[in-house]
Amino acid sequence: MSTSPDRYLSTRGDAAPTSFADALLRGIAPDGGLYMPQAWPPLPADAARPGRTYADMAREAISPFIGDALPVGALDRALDRLTKGFDHPAVTPLVELEPGLFVLELFHGPTAAFKDLAMQLVAALSDEALAATGQKLTLLTATSGDTGAAAVRAFAGAERINLVVLHPLDRVSPVQRKQMTTVQADNVLNLAVRGDFDDCQRLVKGLLAEEGLREGRRLSSVNSINWGRLAGQIPYYISATAQLGQAATFVVPTGNFGDAFAGIAAKKMGLPVKGFVAAVNQNDALARAINEGVYARRPAVESGSVSMDVQAPSNFERLVYEASGRDADATRALFETFARDGSVTLSPVLLAALKAEASAVSVDEATTKAEIAHAHAAWGRVVCPHTAVALAAARQLDRTNGPVVALSTAHPSKFGAFVSDVLGFEPEAAPVIRALGDQPERLTIIDNTAEAALAAVKGFTA
């Protein structure tokens, strides 16, 4: 059977192949799995040639995944909107801290976090897909902070899209919350859930299964379960490699594992990469799975790196699917067991395959704080706690085999209180954060039950 990168399969094997537009607007597959391209399109040999623009690299990487599913010129228009929203000419500049150690700055967009890179693209492409069909869409997203802020900024005011954002009450930073709740757009509903991020994610998955919410409109998610989000993150690995002029080891601070899997996708497409390290905080389910062979859910513990307070990372399913040789039956069985029992033991063969794709390191809260202090003392650099997690892991790596790149995922002023506790001063606010001021906030607090979430969404979309 022929395969194509612009056709999409479910990781659980019980959904018919579909187009990029359908995968984008549906988000999760009908069988509960995550969409994956049938094949990895090869990058041109000179894809990471130094001197190319970010838009050119992104166009080359993403267009094979779209095929003819969107109107002609849709990707070009989306990339133009994306790059105009960033305040650095390189979009994602690479900065050398010391010989062989770099940070990739991903926070120069409209909400000062890496989620902007994919979210702005997904919003523009969704507009194109809906305009072509005349349909309307309800988007649902769970967020530990940055995803929701980026989604609200990207989709606010969209004529054909209603956006519902669920965040854990009192478990996002004040800046992250205000970036979501001060946007006074009638097509946006902010729900503060009494629980943690995993509760929010569980509620979103349940809402996506509610057929009644699909009456008269499409229903989807803009979390990193949406393939469009991951496709939009592939280009910055290409850009980093182009800026370096050689292959690197990437250290990715991760919660839901979408950011890291986008890098793995780039490697599958032929980007020269030395390796990937997933750096997690004390919420270490992913690290325990890869290092010990047991994927087990525990209650998420609140940390300074709040966007990584995840104990059931959705994109681990994509990694398992790929590492298992795209065995949908095995993937479905593993995640059904995990959903039922909260724990599953990985086979030795699967575990070895996972280790070949990525390694994982857990960084505790004390080490995170120490790394913020070290970054300021050694390099005069103020970093956010998520970047500190990545740097703590990156500095332990051997650089004799090539450079190490830590992803810097957010501007430190998004987490000013945490940084201030370490350094004794507030980071200088990013311009987009200064602009928040004392604007009024709008949010609805709900219990972490399926009934409460459904009632809130029905009331909003009625």
Secondary structure, 3 states (H helix, E strand, C coil): CCCCCCEEEECCCCCCCEEHHHHHHHCECCCCCEEEECCCCCCCCCCCCCCCCHHHHHHHHHHHHHCCCCCCCHHHHHHHHHHHCCCCCCCCCEEEEECCEEEEECCCCCCCECHHHHHHHHHHHHHHHHHHHCCCEEEEEECCCHHHHHHHHHHCCCCCEEEEEEEECCCCCHHHHHHHHCCCCCCEEEEEEECCHHHHHHHHHHHHCCHHHHCCCEEEECCCCCHHHHHCCHHHHHHHHHHHCCCCEEEEECCCCHHHHHHHHHHHCCCCCCEEEEEECCCCHHHHHHHHCEEECCCCCCCCCHHHCCCCCCCHHHHHHHHCCCCHHHHHHHHHHHHHHCEEECCHHHHHHHHHHCEEEECCHHHHHHHHHHHHHHHCCCCCHHHHHHHHHHCCCCCCCCCEEEEECECHHHHHHHHHHHHCCCCCCCHHHHCCCCCCCCCEEEECCHHHHHHHHHHHHC
